[in-house]
Amino acid sequence: MMASEQELESRIINPFLNPLEFWRRYLINSVQTNRAFYENATKATEYWFKAFWDPWKGGR
């Protein structure tokens, strides 16, 4: 699905004309990116923890 030219123009922010909106979007996007990274990192940690440190896998 292609976005119309008007939709594309509304997404582009000129930081010189509206610096507050630029920084607001920048911070929101960075928080969302970090949240996704930490969610994936915790899933990977749980996987490796279960694979290597699970006490029930040692034949006990």
PLY file of the C-alpha trace (Angstrom):
ply
format ascii 1.0
element vertex 60
property float x
property float y
property float z
element edge 59
property int vertex1
property int vertex2
end_header
0.00 0.00 0.00
1.54 3.26 -1.11
1.17 6.42 0.92
-0.07 9.51 -0.80
2.20 12.52 -1.25
0.25 14.44 1.38
0.77 11.66 3.93
4.48 11.55 3.17
4.78 15.31 3.57
3.02 15.17 6.93
5.61 12.64 8.17
8.61 14.74 7.16
9.57 17.32 9.77
11.89 20.22 9.15
13.87 20.53 12.41
14.63 24.18 11.68
10.96 25.15 11.44
9.59 23.02 14.26
12.39 21.81 16.56
10.09 20.73 19.41
8.11 18.37 17.19
11.35 16.98 15.78
12.74 16.18 19.25
9.39 14.84 20.47
9.23 12.34 17.60
12.91 11.53 18.00
12.46 10.67 21.70
9.28 8.68 21.12
10.94 6.61 18.38
14.05 6.00 20.48
11.96 4.82 23.44
10.00 2.46 21.19
13.21 1.10 19.68
14.77 0.54 23.11
11.61 -1.17 24.37
11.65 -3.62 21.46
15.37 -4.28 21.96
14.94 -5.03 25.68
11.96 -7.30 25.06
13.97 -9.33 22.54
17.04 -9.35 24.81
15.02 -10.77 27.72
13.57 -13.49 25.50
17.05 -14.44 24.27
18.38 -14.44 27.84
15.58 -16.71 29.01
16.25 -19.09 26.11
19.97 -19.35 26.82
19.41 -19.58 30.57
17.06 -22.52 30.09
19.41 -24.16 27.59
22.55 -24.02 29.75
21.49 -23.64 33.37
18.29 -25.61 33.63
18.88 -27.90 36.66
16.46 -30.55 35.34
18.52 -31.24 32.19
21.48 -32.75 34.03
19.80 -36.08 34.69
19.03 -35.27 38.29
0 1
1 2
2 3
3 4
4 5
5 6
6 7
7 8
8 9
9 10
10 11
11 12
12 13
13 14
14 15
15 16
16 17
17 18
18 19
19 20
20 21
21 22
22 23
23 24
24 25
25 26
26 27
27 28
28 29
29 30
30 31
31 32
32 33
33 34
34 35
35 36
36 37
37 38
38 39
39 40
40 41
41 42
42 43
43 44
44 45
45 46
46 47
47 48
48 49
49 50
50 51
51 52
52 53
53 54
54 55
55 56
56 57
57 58
58 59
